[in-house]
Amino acid sequence: PLSPGLAGERLCSTEEATAGSGTYTRHGFIFSSLAGCLERRSEDSGLPVVSVVRDSESQLLPNVGAVVTCKVCSINSRFAKVHILYVGSTPLKSTFRGTIRREDIRATEKDKVEVYKSFRPSDIVLAKVISLGDAQSNYLLSTAENELGVVVARSEAGVQMVPISWCEMQCPRTHTKEFRKVARVQPQFLQT
């Protein structure tokens, strides 16, 4: 039987069933670790397995105003193309594409912005959705707030760089500096 559940809901005791995917056990009970539908599967070996399955219809979509975590795929002089990986802290099942236009990279001196000094392919970026996708599901994103921008970047040497200002990161191994539009990261948005 399927029934919609809430994350953190107590499902049953560990004597009645085995914890499956989407659940965790604590103090002899099984809890759901995500919101979705409860599934009980009988196992020949004895206890049924209880798992919680995310409703495929409830696929989270990036909404206008949502903060998303994305990975830069390619850049040119006018914009950066990205893949959206998370909305808030929720991972997306399917890939959504986004574009960060040159004029949406930062709030000040927009005419002086250079895309290649802001992002590089494979950077992980926090951005805000400013308009919804078109036929190619291409979302327009902005990093024009202090909290938004690059959160994880690797140097030419392949080492994760350390932010040293709002526009520069440094490789801890080679001490080479590279330009980025650096996010002033707030802990709740950090995706490890």
Helices and strands as residue ranges (DSSP letters): E 4-5, E 10-13, E 18-19, E 23-26, E 29-32, E 36-41, E 49-53, G 56-58, E 67-75, E 79-87, E 90-101, G 102-104, G 110-112, G 115-117, E 124-131, E 138-142, E 149-152, E 162-163, E 168-170, E 177-179, G 187-189
